[in-house]
């Protein structure tokens, strides 16, 4: 049964209870497929094919109109067009149908009210960007807290960060988990051969190569999205990471 997410960010959990592991997240207006219903919970397959249990109050049945826009900034504020009061927030890569007006893009908010989103925060939903766009957006996310299972600018894990960046820019889903992302492109065996936009692979961890020896990643050790110098290593932490390097992945988009 088709469904969609009604809240800013919704957790997908391994089992239908609050203490179960958060395995991923879906963001506002994400389409899904309802697979199974439990008491107060629903098992959902998200648009990337990943499945998990979500609280039933965070998902609505049915299909939304074809999206026209996607959010191209970390967070876009949605406001009441008459009063300017905030109605809510749309995280990076939120996709929605909306009408263009001189004041901004009009959207029907989840409570039925009319909201207004700044045009400069958006791109057409089918527009594709470049690796330069991936790197620029990545820089805007430095300092976002680390969150196991996180896929939004309110909290990322390492593979959730990589997946979100490449989806918003190229409209294509990478695998959700780091062990699958490691196998999704051309392998680059040596750190010295990495180029901007390549994935940097470690056991259980994933980063994004920037330039001049720098890697951006959502670091559990640093508790945030951060930039770490690997060449030359700038700290014992960087030295430890470098010693665990497996290979790079070049996606070729």
N, C-alpha and C positions, 0 to 999 in steps of 0.2 A: 504494500500500500504506500503510495507516495506521501511524503510529509515534508515539513520545513521547520527550521529552528526559529523560535520566537524571542530569544533573548540574546544579549550582546555576545556572550561566549557560554557554551554549554559543554560540560564534561561528558565524555564517554568513559564508562567504567567497565572493568572486567566482569563484574557481576552486578546484579540489581540491588545494591545497597550502598549507603554513603561511605562505608569504610573500605569498599573495594578499590583496587588500584585504578588510578586514572590512566587510561591507555592512550587517549587522544582527546581532542576537542573539536567541536564544530562551531563556526561563527554565525552571526545573525543572517537570516534568510538563506542559509545553506540548504539545498535540497537533500532529501534522504529517502531511504526506503525502509518502512517499518517492517520488521521481520518477525517479531514476537512480542507479546504483551505480558508483563508481570504486574504484581500489585504495586501501583504507583510508578512503574517503570516501563520503558519500551526499548527493545533492542532495535538499533538503527544501523543501517549501512550508509555511510556518508558518500559524498561525490568522489572521493579518492578510493573508494572500495573498502575502507577500513570499517570495522564493526565494533559496537560496544553498547552498553546499556546507558540510557539517558532517562532522567526524570520525565514522567509523562507531561508535567506542567510546562516543560520547556520546548515542546514540539507540538505542532498542529497538523492535522491531516490535510491532504490536498496538495495542489501544485500552484506555485506563484507564476505570475506572468514572466515571459522571457525577459531577462535583465537587459538594461540599456547601459548601465554604468557600473564601474568598480572603484572602490576607494583606493587612492594612490598615495596616501599619507598614513603615518602610523595610526592616527585616530581622527575621525571626522565628527564634529559636533553637529547634531541635528537639532534645529531650533524651531519654535513656533513662529510662523511667518508674521503674525500680528504683533506679538509681544516681545519676541526675541528670546524668550525663556528656553532653556535647554530641555529637550524632550528625551534625549538619549545620545548614545555614541555608536558609531560604526567603526569597527576595527579594519585595519589594512586588509584589502581583498574582498570586503563585503560587496556583493553584487545585487543590484536591485533595478526594478523598472522605475522610471521617474520622468517627469515632464520638465523640459528646459524652459525657464522663465528669465526675465532680466535680473531677478533677484537671486537666482540660483536654481537648483534642481529640486522640484517638489516630489516628495515621497509620501506614500501612505504608511504611517507608523504602525507598530504592532497593536497599539490600543485604538486604532481607527482614526486617530487625529492626523492632521496634515502637518508634515514637517518640511523643513527647508535645509538643503545641504549645500555648502559652498561649491560652486563649479570648479574652483581651482584645486579642490581636494580630490577630484575625480578624473578618470579617463573613460572613454568608451569601453564597454565591457569586452569587446572583441579585439581591441587594439593590442598589438604585441610590441614589446620594447626591445632593449639591447642589454648586453652584459654590463654596459656602463650604467644602465638603469638599476640592474640588480645590485651593483656595488654602491650606488648612491643611496638606494633605499636601505641597504644593510647598515650603512653608517648612521642613518636616522634611528636605528633600533638599538644602538649601543646604550647600555644602562637599563634596558628592560630586564626585569627579574627573571631568574631561571625558575622554571616550573616543570616538573616531570609530567610529560604528556601534553605540555602547553603548545598551542599553535597560533597564538595571537600576541599583539603588542602589550597585552596585560600579563604575559608570562609565556616564555618559550622553553622547550627543550632543544637539544642540538639538531635533531632531524626535523622537528617541527618548524624551526627557523628556516632551514634550507628549503623544505617543501613549500612553505608559504611564499618565500621570496621568488622562487622560480614559477610558482603558479600565477602570482599576480602579474608578473612581467610577461610570461610566455603562454599563459592559458593552458598549461600542461601540468599534469600531476606527476611528480616524482613519487616513488614508494614512500610510505609513512615512516618506516623504521630505518635506522642507520645501517643495519646489516644488509638490507635490500638496496639502499641507496649506493652502497659500495660497489654494486654489480651493475649499475644502470648506464654505464658509458664506457668510453675508451680509457683504459688504465694508463696512468702516468707513474712509472715506477720510482722516480727520484724527486726529492724535494726541489732540487736545482732546476728541474724541468717544468715546474708548475707555472701556470699563467693565471692572470686575473679571471675570476669566475670559476676556476676549477674547485672541485670538492676535495677536501683533505680528510683522509680516512685513518682512523685509529680503532683499536678494539673497543667496541661499544660507544664510540664517539665520532663526531663529524663536524667539520668546519668548512669555511669558505675562504679560499685564497684571495687576498686583496692585491698587494703589490710589495715589492722590496722586502720580502721575508715576513710579511704580516698576514695573520690569519684572524678572521672574525668568526666567533662561535658563541653559542650559548653554553656557558661553562658552569657545571655544578660546583666545581671547586671555588670559582670566583663569584658564584651566586647571581650571575647576570650575563647578559650579552656583552662581550668584551672583545678587544683586539689584542692578540698576543703575538709578540715577535718570536718567531721560531728560528730565523736565520739572520744574525747569530742569536742563539737563545738568550733571552733577557733576564731569566730568573731560573731558580731550580725547578719551578713548575713548568716553564717552557722547555727546559732541558729534558724533563721527564716525558712531556708530550712528544718531543722530537724523537726520543728513543723508542717510542711505541708506534711511530709512523708506519703505516702499511703500504699505501699507495695513494695517488690522486685519481680523480675521475674527471674526465673532460666530456661534457655533455654535447657539445657541438651544435647548439641551437642557433 
